């Protein structure tokens, strides 16, 4: 009985790892200022790219740039968190069914 449960737990752990690897390949975007600042992150919430429009690259727009960068990052990370949760929910549902719970 415990051997079967242990095997299912190992299988569940493997599926979780595969889900995390899958999320690492998913790119999720966030932007602010009508696209003046764009951020791309993976489904595992790792920042991959930041793009800043040249018109924001002046000393008098420094504070605006900082605010837009924070907004874009937060949007991208929120979207990545939702993708991560969706992936993990799907895996958890499959695992619980496989454990007979």
MIMARLUM-489453 format. One record per residue (C-alpha): x, y, z; residue in one letter. Coordinates in steps of 0.02 Angstrom, whole numbers, plus 50000, padded with zeros to 5 digits. Layout:
BEGIN
XYZA;...
//
This chain:
BEGIN
500005000050000X;501345012550051X;502425007649904X;501005011849786X;500705028549875X;502575032449870X;502615028749683X;501135040249653X;501965053949755X;503555052349652X;502505053149494X;501645068849559X;503315076849599X;503925072949423X;502365080849347X;502605096549453X;504405097849391X;503825095749211X;502515109349238X;503835121249303X;504945117549153X;503475120649037X;503145137349122X;504975142049099X;504695141848912X;503125152548917X;503415171148888X;502165183348965X;502155201948929X;501675217349027X;501715235348970X;501375252949032X;501195270248959X;500325263948802X;501805252748763X;503195264948805X;503865252148929X;503715233448894X;504265218949003X;504315200448963X;504425187049097X;504325168149097X;502905158549176X;504115155449319X;504205174349347X;505955177049282X;506215193749193X;506825190749016X;506745207548928X;506405225848964X;506075237948822X;506005256848850X;505495269048714X;506845281948675X;505705296648716X;505775291548900X;507675292048902X;507865310048958X;508305316349132X;506685326049149X;505665309949122X;506655299249245X;505265298249375X;503965294149241X;505085280449174X;505305272949347X;503425272949377X;503055265149207X;504395251949234X;503635246949401X;501905246149324X;502475235649176X;503445223649288X;501985221549406X;500795218149262X;501945205149184X;502255196749352X;500405196449393X;500035188249225X;501455175849254X;500775171749427X;499065168049352X;499845156749220X;500855147849356X;499315145249465X;498305138749318X;499675126249274X;499865120349454X;497975118649478X;497885107749324X;499295096949388X;498585096049564X;496885090649499X;497685076849397X;498765071249542X;497355070549669X;496325059949551X;497825048549526X;498015046549714X;496225040749732X;495755055649842X;
//
